[in-house]
């Protein structure tokens, strides 16, 4: 069988399906993790700070409340 050097025979690239499947799973997991970091990624210290600020604001508001004088 003679092969003409001007013509190149193209062969498909050999692909390991298991590796491709694992790679796609890893990329999907990474994307899901990035979305979860945005949604649920508030650090505990920051959540505590926001809660403390809310409590302080509520307390300050209660301190400025006027009594109605109804005797109750």
Secondary structure, DSSP 8 states (H G I E B T S, - for coil): ----TTS---------HHHHHHHHHHHHHHHHHHHHHHHH---HHHHHHHHHHHHHHHHHHHHT-----S--
